[in-house]
């Protein structure tokens, strides 16, 4: 990834599909540092911390108001 960015620049990456096995904190931090958008497919029963409440919830519930194809 670093070699690609050195050769072509991070601006050539629109969105990087990321495998669940890739989700290490250091790798995600690198993508964030380079302002590289990424998309991670997660299981429906995957739990995340709700930033509004600090409680753990199923990730699925954070996106129920989105229609198919929406990102925000």
C-alpha positions as CSV (number, residue, x, y, z in Angstrom):
1,X,0.0,0.0,0.0
2,X,2.8,2.4,0.9
3,X,4.6,1.6,-2.3
4,X,1.5,2.3,-4.4
5,X,0.9,5.6,-2.6
6,X,4.5,6.6,-3.2
7,X,4.3,5.8,-6.9
8,X,0.8,7.0,-7.7
9,X,-0.3,9.2,-4.8
10,X,-3.2,8.6,-2.4
11,X,-5.4,10.8,-4.6
12,X,-5.6,8.0,-7.2
13,X,-7.6,5.9,-4.7
14,X,-11.3,6.7,-4.6
15,X,-12.3,4.0,-2.2
16,X,-10.4,0.9,-1.1
17,X,-12.5,-2.3,-0.4
18,X,-11.0,-3.8,2.8
19,X,-11.3,-7.4,3.9
20,X,-12.4,-8.0,7.5
21,X,-9.0,-9.7,8.1
22,X,-7.3,-6.4,7.2
23,X,-9.0,-4.5,10.1
24,X,-5.9,-4.1,12.4
25,X,-5.7,-0.8,14.2
26,X,-2.4,0.1,12.5
27,X,-3.7,-0.5,9.0
28,X,-6.9,1.4,9.6
29,X,-4.8,4.2,11.1
30,X,-2.6,4.3,8.0
31,X,-5.7,4.6,5.7
32,X,-7.1,7.4,7.9
33,X,-3.7,9.2,8.0
34,X,-3.6,9.1,4.2
35,X,-7.2,10.2,4.0
36,X,-8.0,7.1,2.0
37,X,-11.7,6.2,1.9
38,X,-12.4,2.5,2.6
39,X,-15.3,0.2,2.7
40,X,-15.4,-2.8,5.1
41,X,-18.0,-5.5,4.8
42,X,-19.0,-6.5,8.3
43,X,-21.1,-9.3,9.6
44,X,-24.6,-8.4,10.8
45,X,-23.8,-9.6,14.4
46,X,-20.6,-7.4,14.5
47,X,-20.6,-5.1,17.6
48,X,-19.3,-1.6,17.7
49,X,-19.2,1.2,20.3
50,X,-21.9,3.7,19.7
51,X,-20.1,7.1,19.7
52,X,-23.3,8.8,21.0
53,X,-23.8,6.6,24.1
54,X,-20.5,4.6,24.5
55,X,-22.6,1.4,24.6
56,X,-21.9,-1.6,22.4
57,X,-24.5,-2.2,19.7
58,X,-24.8,-4.3,16.6
59,X,-23.2,-2.4,13.7
60,X,-26.3,-3.2,11.6
61,X,-28.4,-0.8,13.8
62,X,-26.2,2.2,12.9
63,X,-27.1,1.9,9.3
64,X,-30.8,1.0,9.3
65,X,-31.9,4.5,8.2
66,X,-29.8,4.3,5.0
67,X,-31.3,3.2,1.7
68,X,-29.5,0.9,-0.6
69,X,-26.5,2.6,-2.2
70,X,-26.4,5.5,0.3
71,X,-23.3,6.3,2.2
72,X,-24.4,9.1,4.6
